[in-house]
C-alpha cells in the first residue's frame, strides 16, 4: 500500500500543458498593419518593443506574401480616396453656395433700404420742402439786413439761430445741406436762378455766385443748390474808324 501514490501526490506532480501564445508580431504581419500604426498601439512590454521599432518587427518575422490582403487594402485605400474627393467637392460646392447666398442677402438688404428711403422721402418730401423754404426765407432776411447793431442786430441773431434750428431738424431726419464742389455747373444737382453774361469762353456754364444751399438725403437731391451761372456772349466787333 505504501507504493500507491496518494491523490495529493498525484495532483502535485501533474502539470497542465502550457499553450504557447501566438506570435503577436506574426499576427500583425499577416494582417499587414501600416507602419505608422505600430507606435500608436498600447501593448505589453514585449509587444511594445516590436511596435516602437517597425524595423525590428520586419527583421524578426519576415512578412509572408499575402496578395489577397494587399489587394483588399489597396481597394480600401482607393475607396477612401474617392470618398475624400467627394467630401472635398461637396465642401467646395457648399462654400460657393454660401457665398452666393450672402451676396443675394446683401443685395436684397440694399434694395430694401433704398426702397424704404424712397418711400419715406415720397411721404415726407412736402414737409422737407416747406422747412427748406423757411430756411431760405430766413437766410434772405439776414442777407438783406446787412450789418446792423442794437435791437435789430439782436433780432437778426435770433433769426439766424432759428435758421440753424431748422437745419438741425432736417439733419435729424436724414436731410443734409450740400454745396456742389467745383465751379462747373451741374444741372442734376444745381438750379440756375439767373445768368451773368461774360465774353470769356472759359467761364461759360460755370457758377458765378452761390445763392442758397442744396439739400439731399443719401444720394437723392431734395432741393438743388441755387446758383447764378455765367453765360458766354462774344463781344461785338468794334465799328471801323471812318477816318
Protein Blocks (a to p, Z undefined) as FASTA:
>chain_A
ZZpccfklmmmmpccdddddddfklmmmmnopafklmmmpccdfklmmmmmmmmlmmmmm
ccdddfklmmmmmmmmmmmmmmmmmmmmmmmmmmmmmmmmmmmmmmmmmmmmmmmmmmmm
mmmmmmmmmmmmmmmmmmmmmmmnmpaehjllmmmmmmmmmmmmmmmmmmmnopacddde
hjbdcfklpccfbdcddfbfklgoiafbdfbdcddehjbcfbdcdddddddddddddddd
fZZ
